[in-house]
Structures are given as C-alpha cells and as structure tokens.
Amino acid sequence: MKLKRLNIIIPVLLLSLSASAAPIDDAKRLYREGDYAGAVDKLRKILKTKPKDGTANYYLGLSLIELGDYAAASEPLEKAEARGVADASRILASKALDEYRVDDADTHIETWKKSLAKAKKDEPEELAAMQRRAMRMSNMLERVESIEILDSIVVDSADFFKAYRLSAAAGRILPPDAVRRIGAGNDAAELSVAYMPQNNSEILWSAADESGVYSLYGANILDDGTLDHSVALDQSLADGGNARFPFLMPDGVTLYFANDGENSLGGYDIFMTRRNENEDGAYYQAQNMGMPYNSPYDDYMLAIDETSGLGWFATDRNRIPGKVTVYVFAPSAMRVNVDTDDPRLASLARLDNIAMTRKEGVDYKSLLESRLPAASQSQSIEADPRLFALDMGGGKVYTALSDFHNERAQSAMLEALATKLSLGRKIEEIESLREQYRQGDTSVSQQILDGEREIAKLRRNYRSQINNAVRLEKE
C-alpha cells in the first residue's frame, strides 16, 4: 500500500517541478532569441512570486541592458549578485566602469572573485583585465583635461568625417574608398578614413593584415598623383590591438590615431605619438590622450586645425544607435587639468553637459561661425582640380602650362602629362587584371608582371620629363 502511494506521489512532484521550471526556461529562450521585451515580461511575472530568484534577476538585468535601460538593470543584477551569481558581479563591475564609478567597480570585482573561489573556479583573464582597466580609469580621473567644447554634432556613424570642417592647411580627411580610388588596392578598412596633408605628399590609412588586425599604412604620392609603394607604419602603434583613424599634424611629425589595445579604456581610445626623425619609419611610444577625449566606448579621429583654432573628435559614448557625436573643441597650447576635488570631475570626464566646459558670457555660436572655414577640405579626393603642382624653388609653384615662360619647357611638360595619362590608363588596366586574378583567373599573372614593369618604366619616364621641364624653364 505504501509503495503504491509512493508511485502516485513521485509523478506529481516531478510534474510540479517541471511546471515551476518552465517559466524561467521560456524566459531564457526569449532572451536567446532576442525577444528582450518578452523576456522582461516573463521574468517580472516570475519575480512577483520569487523576488530573490538569482537566475530570474540575472536574466532580467541582461534583458534590460539589451533594451538600453541601463539604469533599471542595476537593481535585478545586484539581487542576482547577492544570490551568488558570479556573472552578475562581472556585468555590474563593467557597468560601474562605464559610468566612471571606480570604487563600485572594485567592490563588484572583489565579489566576483569571492563567488568564483566559493565555486572553486579559476579566475578568468577577463577579471585581471578588468582590474587593470579599473586602475587605468582611476589614474585617468586624476588627470582629466579641462577643455572648452564649442559644439557637439550628432551624425550617422558611417559618414561622421563629413562633420569635420577643416581649413586647407589642416589637410583632408577622405572617405574609406579614397585609397582604393588612387591605386593602393582594396585593403583599406571599411568605415575608416584616409588622411592627406595639404601638400598632397603622402596619404595615411588603415588596413587589416591576414589575421584581421588593423594597422596604419602610408605611402608617398608621386608627382603624377599615383602612390608609391605602401608601407606599414611602426607596428608598435597597434599595441596589441587595432590602429585606425590617422591624422598627421602640419609639422609632419605629430600623429593622432585610435587604438583598442591593452592601454585603452574600452573600445577605441585616441592616442598621440611623434615620428622619430632619427630612425626612418619609427615612432615614439604612443600616449593615451586621457579624458575627456577618451571613454569606455569608441573614441577616434582627433584632428586639430591650427588655422581655425578648432579641434574635432568623434565618439559613440552617448550610445545612440547608428549615430556618433562629433565634438568641436578649442585646443590649448598647455594642458590644464580639472581639480581632482571638483565635484563635477566625473561629469566633466564624461562630457555629460558641454555647457559645463564653457565660459560665462561667451556667444559660442558666433565664435564657432567666425572660426570655421567657408568650406571643408575633407571628404573629396578630387578637391584639388590642378593637373600638377610643380615646385620650381624659391617659393614658386607652377600649376598650369601657362605658368611656363620657356616654350621648350612647356613642350616637355606636355610630354610629361601625356606620359601621366598613359600611366593612369595602364594602372587601371593592371588593377582590372588583378581583380580577375583574385576571382581565380591565374592565366593573367604574366600580363600583370609585364604591366607592373611597364608602369615602373612609365613612372621613370615621367620623373625624367618633369625634371627636364624644370631644367629647361630655369635656363
């Protein structure tokens, strides 16, 4: 009799356990499928009867984060952490760092460590990385630069560079396909940009190697407007991460770029370095620009226009889907840091409100309009319509055939321009053959090799004809 009764009770218990487990399983499924709103509804129903359930609180916090409700996510995650959910501590620590709350992050990291120890699990590398990140943020908060923000512009992330209004002296920020269009191949990073200084002497860009890591590349621009051989910039600039978004100051030495390696706060940070003029192709160790330029999110493309007295950088710290914010600021000759006792320190570091960075009584709209150039030199690689720019020495630059006084020199220049036209056509032809080769047609390999030799010959002829035109003009 007792045995029979036990047979009846066990299925009932199993059915009861299955029924109680189903709601949380459904919530997890909704979360995995990306239905975060549905998961939130399901989880809140569960928590009405089981408010301390660690798993339900954990998934509620995750779902709220996915929905962009970061503030509401904290409470359920803290409840999950209290119930020993180690991953809740990890997320809370990361969230605290995103909000510049270093002390809170340290507390969550310690709780995370204790939870792992209790479960007899090894500490992951991510924990050590987060400790380093917290230390880095703590150090940066002691050196927040006081800058003056003149404007902030929210733009589409793909076209952010169009918001930069640079004067001619600052050079040009070019769209991602610019490098491909002037013959450097198809390896330039998407959604990146290229940079060309005012004298059109070189171009810098970012491209990925075989392992998918982005590095900075550069090439001199020849007199005919084509590129010389491209070279990778100093590999130390990658610093274990990706290096992108280069901007070279007019001094030809100071380089700003973005990197997401070990020394960033999270995502891309803006760095500054200088060319080592004593070692060809070498750069000094790059320095993180610190706050407020950098944040736990992506910050990049810092450009300084000395002519207008304006600086620019882009960031997605405001977390607007598909958008980035471009800040326009007034660069200072000397760095002045915010007082570490200033109660606004974290807010200024985050750039919560650009009004906090401004001086009283200044009409910033008029100030900005008075400094901005009439038209930006960025965005277009064809911005300079000249056929050539020939340095004749003594400050003279010829840009048209009519500038020549010597008829023989003018004829030599015409010959050079004809060679330049042939060179351009040959480059297009070989690029087309390279595309065929990339598509699997290996039969064109010899034509490519022959074409490359012809291109080299045409370039030599062009240089010789240019030199001849200059010599004849000076006779």
C-alpha positions in Angstrom: 0.0 0.0 0.0 2.8 2.4 0.9 4.6 1.5 -2.3 1.6 2.2 -4.4 1.0 5.5 -2.8 4.7 6.5 -3.4 4.2 5.7 -7.1 1.4 8.3 -7.2 3.3 11.0 -5.3 6.5 10.9 -7.4 4.9 11.8 -10.7 3.0 14.6 -9.1 6.3 16.0 -7.6 8.0 15.7 -11.0 5.1 17.5 -12.7 5.2 20.2 -10.1 9.0 20.7 -10.6 8.6 20.8 -14.3 5.9 23.3 -14.2 7.9 25.6 -11.9 11.0 25.4 -14.1 9.1 26.1 -17.4 8.7 29.9 -16.9 12.4 30.5 -16.4 13.2 28.3 -19.3 10.8 30.2 -21.5 12.4 33.5 -20.4 15.9 32.2 -21.2 14.7 31.1 -24.6 13.1 34.5 -25.3 16.4 36.2 -24.3 18.5 33.9 -26.6 16.1 34.6 -29.5 16.5 38.3 -29.0 12.9 39.0 -27.7 14.2 41.0 -24.8 10.8 42.8 -24.1 9.1 39.4 -24.0 11.8 38.1 -21.6 11.3 41.1 -19.4 7.6 40.5 -19.1 8.1 36.8 -18.4 10.8 37.4 -15.8 8.9 40.1 -13.9 6.0 37.7 -13.5 8.3 35.1 -12.1 9.8 37.6 -9.7 6.4 38.6 -8.3 6.3 35.2 -6.6 10.1 34.7 -6.2 11.6 38.2 -5.8 15.0 36.9 -4.7 15.5 34.3 -7.5 19.1 34.8 -8.7 18.7 33.4 -12.2 15.5 35.4 -12.9 17.0 38.6 -11.6 20.2 38.0 -13.7 18.3 37.5 -16.9 16.1 40.5 -16.2 19.2 42.6 -15.8 20.7 41.3 -19.1 17.4 41.9 -20.9 17.1 45.5 -19.7 20.6 46.2 -20.8 19.8 44.9 -24.2 16.8 47.2 -24.3 19.0 50.1 -23.4 17.5 50.6 -19.9 20.9 50.6 -18.2 19.6 52.4 -15.0 16.8 49.8 -14.4 19.2 46.9 -14.9 21.3 47.6 -11.8 18.7 46.5 -9.2 18.0 43.0 -10.5 21.7 42.4 -11.2 22.5 43.4 -7.6 19.9 41.0 -6.4 21.5 38.3 -8.6 24.9 39.1 -7.2 23.6 38.8 -3.7 22.4 35.3 -4.5 25.9 34.4 -5.7 25.6 34.7 -9.4 29.2 35.4 -10.3 28.5 36.7 -13.8 26.2 39.4 -12.3 29.2 40.8 -10.5 31.2 40.8 -13.7 28.5 42.8 -15.5 28.0 45.2 -12.6 31.7 45.9 -12.4 31.8 46.6 -16.2 28.7 48.8 -15.9 30.3 50.7 -13.0 33.4 51.4 -15.1 31.2 52.5 -18.0 29.7 55.1 -15.5 33.2 56.1 -14.1 32.4 54.6 -10.6 35.7 53.1 -10.0 35.2 52.3 -6.3 31.9 50.5 -7.0 33.7 48.6 -9.8 36.4 47.5 -7.3 33.7 46.2 -4.9 32.0 44.2 -7.6 35.3 42.7 -8.8 36.0 41.5 -5.3 32.6 40.0 -5.0 33.2 38.3 -8.4 36.4 36.8 -7.1 34.8 35.5 -3.9 32.0 33.9 -5.9 34.5 32.1 -8.2 36.5 31.0 -5.2 33.4 29.6 -3.4 32.5 27.7 -6.6 36.2 26.5 -6.8 36.5 28.1 -10.3 39.7 29.7 -11.7 39.7 33.4 -12.2 39.4 34.2 -15.9 41.8 36.6 -17.7 38.8 38.9 -18.1 38.9 39.5 -14.3 42.5 40.6 -14.4 41.9 42.7 -17.4 39.0 44.5 -15.7 41.2 45.2 -12.7 43.8 46.8 -15.0 41.0 48.7 -16.6 39.8 50.0 -13.3 43.3 51.1 -12.3 43.7 52.8 -15.7 40.5 54.7 -15.2 41.4 55.7 -11.7 44.7 57.1 -12.9 43.0 59.0 -15.8 40.4 60.5 -13.4 43.3 62.2 -11.6 44.3 63.9 -14.9 41.1 65.0 -16.6 42.0 67.8 -19.1 39.9 70.9 -18.8 38.8 71.6 -22.4 36.3 74.1 -23.9 33.6 72.4 -26.1 32.2 74.8 -28.7 29.7 72.4 -30.2 28.5 68.8 -30.4 27.1 67.3 -33.6 25.2 64.0 -33.8 25.7 62.4 -37.2 25.5 59.0 -38.9 28.4 56.8 -37.9 29.2 55.8 -41.5 29.6 59.5 -42.6 31.0 61.0 -39.4 34.0 62.6 -41.2 31.7 64.9 -43.2 31.1 66.9 -40.0 34.8 67.9 -39.8 35.2 71.4 -41.4 38.9 71.7 -41.8 40.9 74.5 -43.4 43.2 73.7 -46.3 46.3 73.9 -44.1 44.9 71.0 -41.9 44.8 68.6 -44.9 41.9 66.4 -45.9 40.0 63.6 -44.2 39.0 61.3 -47.0 36.3 58.6 -47.3 37.2 54.9 -46.9 37.3 54.3 -50.6 39.8 57.1 -51.3 42.8 54.8 -51.0 41.3 52.3 -53.4 40.5 55.0 -55.9 44.0 56.3 -56.1 45.5 52.8 -56.6 46.5 51.4 -53.2 44.4 48.3 -53.6 41.3 47.0 -51.8 42.6 46.5 -48.3 41.6 49.8 -46.8 39.4 49.4 -43.7 35.7 49.9 -44.2 34.1 52.7 -42.2 37.6 54.1 -41.6 39.1 57.1 -43.3 42.3 58.2 -45.0 44.2 61.3 -44.3 46.1 63.5 -46.8 48.1 66.6 -45.8 47.8 69.9 -47.6 50.9 69.4 -49.8 49.4 66.1 -51.1 52.8 64.5 -50.4 51.5 61.4 -48.7 48.4 59.5 -47.6 47.8 57.5 -44.4 45.1 54.9 -43.9 44.2 51.7 -42.0 44.1 48.1 -43.4 43.9 44.6 -42.0 46.6 42.0 -42.2 46.0 38.3 -42.8 44.9 37.8 -39.2 42.4 40.6 -39.4 44.3 43.0 -37.2 44.2 46.6 -38.4 47.4 48.6 -38.7 48.3 52.0 -40.1 49.8 52.3 -43.6 51.3 55.2 -45.5 52.5 55.9 -49.0 54.2 58.9 -50.7 52.2 60.4 -53.5 54.2 60.7 -56.7 54.1 63.8 -59.0 51.7 62.1 -61.3 49.2 61.6 -58.4 49.7 57.9 -58.1 51.0 56.1 -55.0 54.5 54.9 -54.3 54.9 51.6 -52.6 52.8 51.5 -49.4 54.5 50.6 -46.1 53.2 49.7 -42.7 53.8 52.3 -40.1 55.6 51.3 -36.9 53.9 48.1 -35.7 54.3 49.3 -32.1 51.4 51.7 -32.8 49.0 48.7 -32.8 49.9 47.9 -29.2 48.2 44.5 -29.2 45.0 45.9 -30.8 43.8 47.6 -33.9 45.2 51.0 -35.0 43.0 53.2 -37.2 41.8 56.8 -38.0 45.2 58.6 -38.5 45.6 62.4 -38.5 49.0 64.0 -39.1 49.7 67.5 -38.0 51.2 70.0 -40.4 54.6 69.6 -38.7 54.7 66.2 -40.4 55.8 64.7 -37.1 52.8 64.6 -34.7 50.4 61.8 -35.3 47.0 61.2 -33.7 45.2 57.8 -34.2 42.8 55.4 -32.5 43.7 52.1 -30.9 41.7 49.5 -29.0 44.6 47.6 -27.4 45.6 47.0 -23.8 46.1 50.7 -22.9 42.6 51.8 -23.9 39.7 52.3 -21.5 37.4 50.1 -23.6 36.8 50.2 -27.4 38.9 52.7 -29.3 40.9 55.4 -27.5 42.7 58.3 -29.0 46.5 58.3 -28.8 49.3 60.7 -29.8 52.8 59.9 -31.0 55.6 61.6 -32.9 57.8 60.4 -35.7 61.4 59.6 -34.6 63.3 61.6 -37.2 66.5 59.8 -36.2 65.1 56.4 -37.2 63.4 56.0 -40.5 59.8 54.8 -40.1 60.0 54.7 -36.3 57.6 56.4 -33.9 58.0 57.1 -30.2 55.8 55.3 -27.7 52.2 56.4 -28.2 50.5 58.2 -25.3 46.8 57.8 -24.4 45.2 61.3 -24.6 43.2 60.5 -21.5 39.9 62.1 -20.5 37.6 63.7 -21.6 38.8 62.7 -25.1 38.5 59.0 -24.2 35.8 57.0 -22.6 34.9 53.3 -22.1 33.3 53.4 -25.6 34.8 54.1 -29.0 36.6 57.5 -29.4 38.5 58.3 -32.5 39.7 60.6 -35.3 41.1 63.5 -33.3 42.0 66.3 -35.7 43.4 69.7 -34.8 43.2 72.7 -37.2 45.8 75.2 -36.2 44.5 77.8 -38.7 40.9 77.9 -37.3 42.0 77.1 -33.8 39.5 74.2 -33.6 39.8 70.6 -32.7 37.5 67.7 -33.5 36.9 64.1 -32.3 34.2 61.5 -32.6 32.7 59.2 -30.0 29.8 56.8 -29.5 29.8 57.3 -25.8 26.2 58.7 -25.9 25.0 55.3 -27.2 22.7 56.5 -29.9 22.1 53.6 -32.3 23.7 54.2 -35.7 25.0 57.6 -34.6 28.1 59.1 -33.2 28.8 62.5 -31.6 31.4 64.8 -33.0 32.7 67.3 -30.5 34.3 70.6 -31.6 36.7 72.0 -29.0 39.3 74.8 -28.6 42.8 73.2 -28.3 45.1 74.7 -25.7 48.8 75.2 -26.0 49.2 74.0 -22.4 47.3 71.2 -20.7 45.3 72.3 -17.7 43.7 69.6 -15.6 40.4 69.7 -13.7 40.9 69.9 -9.9 40.6 66.4 -8.5 38.4 67.8 -5.7 36.0 69.3 -8.1 32.6 67.6 -7.5 32.0 67.8 -11.3 35.1 65.7 -12.1 33.4 62.6 -13.4 30.7 64.6 -15.2 33.4 66.7 -17.0 35.3 63.5 -17.8 32.2 62.0 -19.4 31.2 65.3 -21.1 27.7 64.9 -19.6 26.9 68.5 -20.5 29.1 70.6 -22.7 27.7 73.8 -21.1 29.8 72.8 -18.0 33.0 73.2 -20.1 32.2 76.7 -21.3 33.0 80.2 -20.1 30.2 82.5 -19.0 29.1 85.3 -21.3 30.6 83.9 -24.5 28.5 83.6 -27.6 29.7 80.2 -28.8 27.6 80.1 -31.9 29.1 83.3 -33.2 32.6 82.2 -32.0 32.3 78.9 -34.0 31.0 80.6 -37.1 33.8 83.1 -37.1 36.4 80.3 -36.9 35.0 77.7 -39.3 36.4 77.8 -42.8 34.0 78.7 -45.6 34.1 75.1 -46.9 35.6 71.9 -45.6 38.6 70.5 -47.5 37.6 67.0 -46.3 35.5 64.3 -48.0 36.7 64.6 -51.6 40.0 63.4 -53.0 39.2 65.5 -56.1 39.1 68.7 -54.1 42.2 70.0 -55.9 41.5 70.3 -59.6 45.0 71.1 -60.7 46.8 68.8 -63.2 50.0 69.2 -61.3 51.8 71.2 -58.7 55.4 71.7 -59.7 57.8 73.1 -57.1 60.2 75.4 -59.0 62.1 76.5 -55.9 62.1 80.0 -54.4 58.5 79.6 -53.3 57.2 79.3 -56.8 54.7 76.5 -57.6 53.5 76.0 -61.2 50.0 74.6 -61.5 49.2 75.3 -65.2 51.0 75.1 -68.6 50.6 78.9 -68.9 52.9 79.3 -65.9 55.9 78.3 -68.1 57.8 81.1 -69.8 60.1 78.8 -71.8 58.4 77.1 -74.8 60.7 74.1 -74.8 59.9 73.6 -71.1 56.2 73.9 -71.8 56.6 71.2 -74.5 58.5 69.0 -72.1 55.7 69.4 -69.6 53.1 68.5 -72.2 55.1 65.3 -72.9 55.1 64.6 -69.2 51.3 65.0 -69.0 50.9 62.6 -71.9 53.0 60.0 -70.1 51.0 60.7 -66.9 47.8 59.9 -68.9 49.3 56.6 -70.2 50.4 55.7 -66.7 46.9 56.2 -65.3 45.4 54.0 -68.1 48.0 51.3 -67.5 47.3 51.3 -63.8 43.6 50.9 -64.4 44.3 48.1 -66.8 46.5 46.2 -64.3 44.1 46.7 -61.5 41.4 45.1 -63.7 43.7 42.2 -64.3 44.4 41.9 -60.6 40.7 41.7 -59.9 40.5 38.8 -62.5 43.3 37.1 -60.7 41.6 37.5 -57.3 38.5 35.9 -58.9 40.6 32.8 -59.8 41.8 33.6 -63.3 45.5 32.8 -62.8 46.2 32.9 -66.6 46.7 36.7 -66.3 49.6 36.5 -63.9 52.2 37.1 -66.6 50.3 40.1 -68.0 50.2 41.6 -64.5 54.0 41.1 -64.1 54.6 42.7 -67.6 52.3 45.5 -66.8 54.0 46.3 -63.5 57.3 46.6 -65.3 55.7 48.9 -67.8 54.2 51.0 -65.0 57.7 51.3 -63.4 59.1 52.4 -66.8 56.4 55.0 -67.3 57.0 56.4 -63.8 60.7 56.7 -64.5 60.0 58.4 -67.8 57.5 60.8 -66.1 60.1 61.8 -63.5 62.7 62.3 -66.2 60.3 64.5 -68.2 59.3 66.5 -65.2 63.0 67.2 -64.3 63.7 68.1 -67.9 60.8 70.6 -67.9 62.1 72.2 -64.7 65.7 72.4 -66.1 64.6 74.0 -69.3 62.4 76.6 -67.5 65.4 77.6 -65.4 67.8 78.0 -68.4 
